[in-house]
Amino acid sequence: MEVGIIERNEAVELLLLNRNFLYQLLYKAFGREPDRAFLDLLTAAHTGESFALLGGGTLERVPEYLVRLRAEAEAPDCTENLRDEYTRLFVGPLEMDAPPWESVYLGEEGMLFQESTLKVRECYRRFGLLPEEYPRVADDSLALELGFMAELARRAADAFASGDTDTLNLTLRGARDFLTEHLLLWVPKLVERLDKTEGRFYPQLAHILDSFLKKDLETVNDLLSEGVHAHD
């Protein structure tokens, strides 16, 4: 019985650490222009293994996609092309092909700083967080929302390692609520928008993000329903 408990603790700890790593990765993917260091991290073997560990459809095929991307990334102009794509889709200065803000997809007339923005800000505040650029930027950008989820994932992993069951469950419930009330309401709409663009990299990455978020909701719900306890 004790061996079983140890094995379960190790499995839960690996799962929590894996969530943290993948949220950090996706935060970097959608939060800044890609550079060589990011491409190296994205296409590393352990990144594909981290996605595949979660299982399920699209995520199980991620390693194959990353192998192909790693071959393309060897081209001298790969990073520059991806930067151009990132700017065209998410930054401007011309009209963006896929604006990366929740309120554009859930609010009225595609405007920023609407009710959904305030609700996102309240979620951050509930966990003692506010963006460094507050109040000059919209809190509901994809990058900030993924950064928030990465921070919750980090706190959950730390709480499990330190034996803090209360904080573990608090952060898992926070992640569940943010997924169902925010990210999973608008990221699929962003994916649809990206599929209509001429992007070669970010539409595929957005499909991976969408699948990961849905799988993470299943994971968090399973952990909560099982009443997982932090180990001492």
N, C-alpha and C positions, 0 to 999 in steps of 0.2 A: 504493500500500500504506500509506504513512504517513497519507494522508487517511482511509483506512478505520480505522486504529488510533485516530486522533483522534475520529472519529465514534463508535466503539464506546466509548471512554473517556467521552465526553459522555453517551452513552445509559446506561451503567452508573452514572455519577455521579448523573444525574437519577433513576434508579430507586432508588438508595440514599437520596437525600434525600427522595424521595416516601414511602418506607417510614417514615422517621423522622417526617415530618409526620403521617402517618395514625395511627401508633401513639400519638403525643402527643395527637392529637385524640380517639382512642378511650379513652385513659387519662382524659382530662378528662370524656368523656361518661359513663363509668361510675364515676368516682371522686368526684364531687361533685354537689351539686344544680345544675341548669342555671340560668344567669343570662343576661341579655341579651347580654353579650359573647360567651358561648359559642354562643348561637343565631346570632348574626351570623357567627361563624366557621364554624359547621357549614353554614349555608345560603349561604355565599359561593360564587360561581361557580367559583373555583379549587379549592374542596374537592370539588365534584362532578367536576371535571376530573381531580383526583388519583385518585379512585376509578376513574373510567372508563379512565384510563391503564393500569390493570392488566388490564382486559378481563375477559370471562367472565361470562355470565349476569347474576346479581343485581347485580354491580358496575357493569355497563354501564347499568343502569336507575337507579342511584343519583342521577344529575343530575336526572332527572324527579321522583323522590321529593323531592329537596331544593327544587326549584322549588315544589312543592305545599306543603311545610313552610314555606317562606319566606312564602307568602301567608297561611298560618294564623298564623304568628308575629307578624303585624301586629296581631292581636287583643290588646286591652289585658290580658286575663287569661291569655294563653298561657303566660307564664313561670311564673305562680303555679300553673296547672294542671299543668304539667310537674314542678314541685317537689313537688306533692302526689303525683303518680304515682311519682316517684323514691322518696319517703319510704315510701309504701305497699308498693312492691315490694322495696326493698333495705335499709330502715333500721328500720322499726317506728314507734312502740313496740309495736304489736300484732304478732301473728305475721306475718312477712314472706311475701309471695306468692312471691318468687323469691330466696332467700338467695344472696348473691354470693360463696360460698366453695367452692373445689374439693372440700374434704373432705366437704361436705354431699352431694355427688353421687357421690363415689367411695369414701367411707369407710363404716363401719358405722353404721346407725341415724341417719344424717344429723347426726353430731356434728362439732364443730370440733376443731382441734388433734389430728389423727390422723397416721398414718404419712405420708400424702401431704403434710401440712403441713411435716413435717421434711424431706422430699425437696425441696420447693420452696425451703425455707430454705437447703439445701445448694447448690442452683443459684445462689442469690444470692451466697452466700459465695464460690463458685468464681470469681466475677467481682469480688470485693471489695465487695459490696453487702449492706446490711441495711436494712430499713425504719426510718424515723426513730422509729416508735412501738414498735420491738422492745424487750422481748418482750411488750408489753401487747396486741398485736393479732395476729390470725391472718395469717401470711405469705401464705396462699394465696387472699386476696381477689382478685376479678377486677381491681380497680383496681391493686393492687400487681403482679400478674402482667403486666398491660399496661404499667405503668410500667417494669418490668424489660425487657420487649421493646423499649420505646421507647429505653431507655438502650443496649441492645445495638445497635439500629439507628443511634443517634447515633454510637456508637464505630465501627461499620462504615463509615459515611459519612466520618467524620474520618480513619480509617485509609486509605481509598482516596484521599482528597484529599492526604494527606501521604506517600503512597508506602509505607505500612507493610503489606505483603502478609500477614505473619504474623498481625498483629492482626486484619486484615480477615477472614481465614479462620477464626481462632479465634472471633470474634464471630458469624460466619455459622453455624458448626457449633453454637455455643451456642444460637442462635435455632432452628435446626432441631430440636435435641434437646428444647428446652423446648416447642416446638409439639407434637411427636409424643408426648412423655411426660407433658404436662400440659394445656395449653390445649385442644388438639383432642380430648382424652379427655372433657372435661366441659362445654365451652361448648355443644356440641349439646344436651346434657341441659338446660342452662339455657334454651336457646331453646325447647325443648319445654315447659318449665315456664311460661315467659313467654307462650307461645301460648295457654295455658289461663287467663290472667288477663284482666282488663278493660282492660289498658293500651292506650293508643292510640299512644304514641311509642316506648317502649323495646322492645316486641316487634319492631317493624320495624328498630330500630337494632341489636338483637341478631342479626337475620338478616344484616344488613350486616356486622357483626363476624364472624360465622361464615364467611361467604363470603370475607371479606378474609383471615382466618387460613388458610383452605385454599389460597387463591391465593398467599399469602405463602410457604407451605411449598413450593409449586411453584417460586416465584421463587428462593428460597434454594437449593433443590436444583439448579436450573439453573445458578446462579452457581458453586456448588461443583463441579458436574460439568464445567463449562467451564474450571475452573482459572483463574478471573479473577484478574488481578494488579493491585495498586494502581499507579496511574501516578505517575511522579516529577514 
